[in-house]
Amino acid sequence: MSDLSLHVPDFADVALTTEAAEASISDALQSGAVRIIDCPCEDADGRDLPIYHTLGLLPGHAELILVGDLPADTARGLMHQLAAMVMDGRLFAHGERAVDVRPGAVFFFEDASVSVDIAPLLRAAHGDGHIPLLQVLWPDRDGRFPLLENYDVHGARQPRLSHCAVDLNA
């Protein structure tokens, strides 16, 4: 399994303009609202790699991030659904395999706090300290997650942001 090198855009290169980004950060943090941010980057081959993350789940829950080749509507819908579940009291944790998100679907959560620099709006909103971040992972067509050697990366690129040791059988 190979890692992808990601080109992280500067804050000014994020999909939102700086003014809109600052307004979104301020609005989310002051109102208690959660925003889903679309923050694309490039992989080592110069291909766009979509990134979606929450803004506003802290301090009660880690922010969530999804990286990879899901269709945009699917990714945004999933992130909105996960954020709504958290706002309703659902807590996701590192190493968790969640089967209650969507019928017939399984998602895996992995600590990605060390990779927060790929999400410049999180850094802008929360400063330079430790920012809890969970990556949402989905399985390939055969039910394998990218943590496993035989994961089918050709089905959809999904780089892991962290390589924490996780027991998938837990």
C-alpha positions as a printed Julia matrix, in Angstrom:
170×3 Matrix{Float64}:
   0.0    0.0    0.0
   1.55   3.31  -1.01
   1.0    6.7    0.54
  -0.01   9.71  -1.45
   1.89  12.97  -1.1
  -0.62  15.77  -0.88
  -0.16  19.34  -2.05
  -1.9   21.45   0.55
  -3.24  24.77  -0.7
  -2.32  27.93   1.16
  -5.12  29.5    3.16
  -5.84  31.95   0.31
  -6.12  29.05  -2.18
  -8.95  27.32  -0.32
 -12.24  26.99  -2.21
 -13.7   29.82  -0.13
 -12.29  33.32  -0.47
 -10.43  34.5    2.62
 -13.28  36.87   3.48
 -15.9   34.15   3.07
 -13.71  31.7    5.02
 -13.29  34.12   7.92
 -17.03  34.79   7.96
 -17.76  31.04   7.91
 -15.3   30.4   10.76
 -16.68  33.23  12.83
 -20.29  32.26  12.12
 -19.76  28.59  12.93
 -17.85  29.21  16.13
 -20.2   31.91  17.45
 -23.52  30.33  16.5
 -22.75  26.75  17.4
 -23.51  25.79  13.8
 -21.46  23.16  12.01
 -20.16  23.82   8.51
 -18.99  21.3    5.94
 -15.92  22.7    4.19
 -14.78  21.6    0.73
 -10.99  21.99   0.66
  -9.47  20.29  -2.42
  -5.79  19.49  -2.74
  -3.65  17.59  -5.22
  -2.06  14.17  -4.97
   1.56  13.47  -5.92
   0.52  13.12  -9.6
  -1.17  16.54  -9.68
  -4.7   15.1   -9.71
  -7.39  16.79  -7.63
  -8.14  14.99  -4.4
 -11.33  16.1   -2.66
 -11.27  16.85   1.06
 -14.37  17.57   3.15
 -14.24  18.41   6.83
 -16.46  19.74   9.55
 -15.96  23.06  11.26
 -17.73  23.61  14.55
 -17.91  20.2   16.27
 -15.21  21.14  18.79
 -14.93  21.26  21.77
 -17.35  18.38  22.4
 -16.21  16.11  19.56
 -13.28  15.8   17.2
 -13.73  17.48  13.83
 -14.39  14.95  11.05
 -12.52  14.74   7.73
 -13.16  12.71   4.6
 -10.47  12.48   1.9
 -10.86  10.74  -1.42
 -12.83   9.94  -4.54
 -16.43   9.78  -3.38
 -18.86  11.7   -5.6
 -19.21  15.25  -4.23
 -22.92  14.93  -3.4
 -22.31  11.64  -1.6
 -19.38  13.05   0.38
 -21.22  16.22   1.38
 -24.35  14.26   2.3
 -22.35  11.83   4.41
 -20.52  14.62   6.22
 -23.79  16.46   6.91
 -25.32  13.25   8.22
 -22.34  12.51  10.48
 -22.29  16.09  11.8
 -26.03  15.91  12.55
 -25.5   12.63  14.41
 -22.78  14.25  16.53
 -24.98  17.27  17.22
 -27.66  14.81  18.39
 -25.23  13.26  20.87
 -23.54  10.46  18.87
 -19.83  10.22  19.66
 -17.45   8.65  17.15
 -14.07   7.4   18.34
 -10.71   6.31  16.95
 -10.86   2.66  15.9
 -14.65   2.58  15.75
 -16.48   0.7   13.03
 -19.88   2.4   12.61
 -22.77   0.48  11.06
 -25.56   2.85  12.13
 -24.78   5.72   9.75
 -26.36   4.48   6.51
 -28.27   1.24   5.86
 -25.93  -1.43   4.53
 -22.85   0.79   4.87
 -19.92   0.53   7.27
 -17.57   3.39   8.08
 -14.35   3.37  10.07
 -12.93   6.26  12.12
  -9.21   6.83  12.53
  -7.35   9.53  14.46
  -5.86  11.99  11.97
  -5.0   14.81  14.37
  -1.39  14.85  13.19
  -2.58  15.75   9.68
  -4.64  18.83  10.5
  -2.41  20.98   8.28
  -4.28  19.71   5.22
  -7.32  21.57   6.51
  -6.24  25.22   6.73
  -9.63  26.47   7.93
  -9.38  24.23  10.99
  -5.97  25.69  11.78
  -7.34  29.21  11.24
 -10.34  28.51  13.47
  -8.62  26.64  16.28
  -5.05  27.94  16.27
  -1.78  26.07  16.39
  -2.52  23.73  19.28
  -3.65  20.11  19.09
  -6.87  19.84  17.07
  -8.72  16.53  17.47
  -9.51  15.18  13.99
 -11.08  11.86  12.96
 -10.79  10.61   9.39
 -13.88   8.88   8.02
 -12.9    5.82   5.97
 -15.14   3.72   3.76
 -14.56   0.2    2.43
 -13.86  -0.86  -1.14
 -16.37  -2.99  -3.06
 -15.19  -6.09  -1.2
 -15.6   -4.55   2.25
 -11.87  -3.9    2.84
 -10.68  -0.64   4.4
  -7.54   1.23   3.31
  -5.84   0.0    6.48
  -5.55  -3.44   4.86
  -2.89  -4.46   2.35
  -5.4   -5.79  -0.18
  -7.56  -2.63  -0.27
  -8.56  -1.86  -3.88
  -7.19   1.66  -4.31
  -8.31   1.64  -7.96
 -11.93   1.69  -6.87
 -11.45   5.07  -5.18
  -8.34   6.83  -3.93
  -8.57   7.21  -0.19
  -5.25   8.08   1.42
  -4.95   7.54   5.14
  -3.86  10.71   6.87
  -2.41   8.86   9.84
  -0.96   5.44  10.24
  -2.05   4.63  13.79
  -2.07   0.98  14.68
  -5.73  -0.07  14.67
  -7.25  -3.5   15.18
 -10.03  -3.9   12.62
 -11.34  -6.92  14.49
 -12.09  -4.93  17.65
